[in-house]
Amino acid sequence: MNQGRWFTSNIFEIAKGEDEATNPACYGKNLAEWLCKEFQSIGYTNAEVIPEDWGWCVMCSNNEIMLWVGCSNVQTEELRNSYDPENPPQGNEVVWHVFPCAEVPIFRFVAFIKKLLGKINVQQHTNKLANELEQILKNEKSIRFCQEP
Protein backbone atom coordinates (compact mmCIF):
# COMPACT_ATOMS: atom_id res chain seq x y z
CA MET A 1 0.00 0.00 0.00
CA ASN A 2 3.00 2.32 0.05
CA GLN A 3 1.69 4.26 -2.93
CA GLY A 4 -1.48 4.90 -1.02
CA ARG A 5 -5.17 4.25 -1.36
CA TRP A 6 -7.87 5.95 -3.40
CA PHE A 7 -11.48 6.07 -2.31
CA THR A 8 -14.73 7.96 -2.28
CA SER A 9 -16.79 8.80 0.78
CA ASN A 10 -19.66 11.00 1.85
CA ILE A 11 -18.27 11.88 5.29
CA PHE A 12 -15.41 14.22 4.38
CA GLU A 13 -16.56 17.73 3.64
CA ILE A 14 -14.67 20.44 1.80
CA ALA A 15 -14.83 23.84 3.46
CA LYS A 16 -14.84 27.03 1.47
CA GLY A 17 -11.36 28.53 1.61
CA GLU A 18 -9.52 25.46 2.91
CA ASP A 19 -7.33 25.45 -0.19
CA GLU A 20 -5.97 28.91 0.71
CA ALA A 21 -3.50 27.04 2.95
CA THR A 22 -2.53 24.61 0.17
CA ASN A 23 -3.01 25.27 -3.56
CA PRO A 24 -6.15 25.88 -5.60
CA ALA A 25 -8.43 22.82 -5.49
CA CYS A 26 -6.13 20.88 -3.12
CA TYR A 27 -8.51 19.69 -0.43
CA GLY A 28 -8.50 17.14 2.37
CA LYS A 29 -8.44 19.07 5.63
CA ASN A 30 -11.51 17.31 7.04
CA LEU A 31 -10.12 13.93 5.99
CA ALA A 32 -6.76 14.75 7.61
CA GLU A 33 -8.44 15.88 10.83
CA TRP A 34 -10.43 12.63 10.97
CA LEU A 35 -7.31 10.54 10.31
CA CYS A 36 -5.40 12.51 12.94
CA LYS A 37 -7.98 11.58 15.60
CA GLU A 38 -7.85 7.95 14.48
CA PHE A 39 -4.05 7.86 14.73
CA GLN A 40 -4.18 9.55 18.13
CA SER A 41 -6.56 6.81 19.30
CA ILE A 42 -4.04 4.09 18.40
CA GLY A 43 -1.12 5.70 20.20
CA TYR A 44 0.22 8.57 18.09
CA THR A 45 -0.68 11.02 20.83
CA ASN A 46 1.22 13.94 19.29
CA ALA A 47 -0.29 13.59 15.82
CA GLU A 48 -1.19 16.90 14.20
CA VAL A 49 -2.53 18.23 10.91
CA ILE A 50 -0.48 20.62 8.80
CA PRO A 51 -1.09 22.09 5.33
CA GLU A 52 1.25 21.35 2.44
CA ASP A 53 1.17 22.69 -1.10
CA TRP A 54 -0.24 19.35 -2.38
CA GLY A 55 -2.92 18.91 0.33
CA TRP A 56 -2.91 18.09 4.03
CA CYS A 57 -0.46 16.13 6.13
CA VAL A 58 -1.10 14.13 9.28
CA MET A 59 2.23 14.27 11.07
CA CYS A 60 2.10 11.14 13.22
CA SER A 61 5.62 11.28 14.63
CA ASN A 62 8.29 13.93 14.27
CA ASN A 63 11.15 12.27 16.10
CA GLU A 64 14.20 10.49 14.72
CA ILE A 65 11.97 9.20 11.94
CA MET A 66 9.24 11.41 10.56
CA LEU A 67 6.04 9.41 10.06
CA TRP A 68 3.25 11.10 8.18
CA VAL A 69 0.21 10.48 6.01
CA GLY A 70 -0.59 12.64 3.02
CA CYS A 71 -4.25 13.47 2.36
CA SER A 72 -5.63 15.12 -0.74
CA ASN A 73 -8.10 14.81 -3.55
CA VAL A 74 -7.26 13.65 -7.05
CA GLN A 75 -6.70 16.62 -9.33
CA THR A 76 -8.85 15.90 -12.38
CA GLU A 77 -9.06 18.08 -15.46
CA GLU A 78 -12.76 18.59 -14.74
CA LEU A 79 -11.98 19.82 -11.23
CA ARG A 80 -9.34 22.24 -12.48
CA ASN A 81 -11.64 23.57 -15.24
CA SER A 82 -14.58 24.10 -12.90
CA TYR A 83 -12.54 25.53 -10.01
CA ASP A 84 -14.42 28.21 -8.11
CA PRO A 85 -12.90 29.20 -4.75
CA GLU A 86 -16.30 30.39 -3.57
CA ASN A 87 -17.99 27.09 -4.39
CA PRO A 88 -15.78 24.04 -3.74
CA PRO A 89 -17.06 20.60 -4.72
CA GLN A 90 -18.87 18.36 -2.27
CA GLY A 91 -16.66 15.82 -0.54
CA ASN A 92 -18.54 12.94 -2.14
CA GLU A 93 -17.79 14.35 -5.62
CA VAL A 94 -14.03 13.80 -5.44
CA VAL A 95 -11.71 10.83 -5.25
CA TRP A 96 -9.58 11.00 -2.12
CA HIS A 97 -5.96 9.85 -1.99
CA VAL A 98 -4.01 9.00 1.16
CA PHE A 99 -0.45 7.72 1.36
CA PRO A 100 1.93 6.85 4.19
CA CYS A 101 5.51 8.04 4.40
CA ALA A 102 8.46 7.48 6.72
CA GLU A 103 11.60 9.51 6.25
CA VAL A 104 14.77 10.52 7.98
CA PRO A 105 15.55 14.09 6.96
CA ILE A 106 19.17 15.07 6.51
CA PHE A 107 18.85 17.79 9.15
CA ARG A 108 18.42 15.01 11.73
CA PHE A 109 22.10 14.29 11.25
CA VAL A 110 22.60 11.44 13.76
CA ALA A 111 19.47 9.62 12.57
CA PHE A 112 20.45 10.23 8.95
CA ILE A 113 23.87 8.61 9.56
CA LYS A 114 22.14 5.67 11.31
CA LYS A 115 19.95 5.27 8.22
CA LEU A 116 22.99 5.32 5.92
CA LEU A 117 24.66 2.68 8.12
CA GLY A 118 21.56 0.47 7.93
CA LYS A 119 20.64 0.90 11.59
CA ILE A 120 17.29 2.45 10.76
CA ASN A 121 14.98 0.56 8.43
CA VAL A 122 12.73 3.25 6.95
CA GLN A 123 10.75 0.72 4.89
CA GLN A 124 9.80 -1.17 8.04
CA HIS A 125 8.36 2.03 9.55
CA THR A 126 6.56 2.85 6.29
CA ASN A 127 5.02 -0.63 6.20
CA LYS A 128 3.82 -0.36 9.80
CA LEU A 129 2.23 3.04 9.15
CA ALA A 130 0.70 1.72 5.91
CA ASN A 131 -0.85 -1.23 7.72
CA GLU A 132 -2.28 1.02 10.42
CA LEU A 133 -3.68 3.39 7.80
CA GLU A 134 -5.22 0.49 5.89
CA GLN A 135 -6.93 -0.80 9.03
CA ILE A 136 -8.31 2.65 9.91
CA LEU A 137 -9.73 3.06 6.41
CA LYS A 138 -11.23 -0.45 6.32
CA ASN A 139 -12.96 0.15 9.65
CA GLU A 140 -14.89 3.12 8.23
CA LYS A 141 -18.00 1.77 6.49
CA SER A 142 -18.58 4.90 4.38
CA ILE A 143 -15.24 4.53 2.56
CA ARG A 144 -15.47 2.89 -0.85
CA PHE A 145 -12.07 1.98 -2.25
CA CYS A 146 -11.40 2.48 -5.95
CA GLN A 147 -8.55 2.11 -8.40
CA GLU A 148 -5.99 4.83 -8.94
CA PRO A 149 -7.56 7.21 -11.45
Secondary structure, DSSP 4 states (H G I P E B T S, - for coil): -TT-EEEE-SS----TTGGGGSSTT---HHHHHHHHHHHHHTT-TT-EEEEETTEEEEEEEESSSEEEEEEEE---HHHHHT--TTSPPPGGGS-EEEEEEEE--TTSHHHHHHHHTTSS-HHHHHHHHHHHHHHHHHH-TT-EEE---
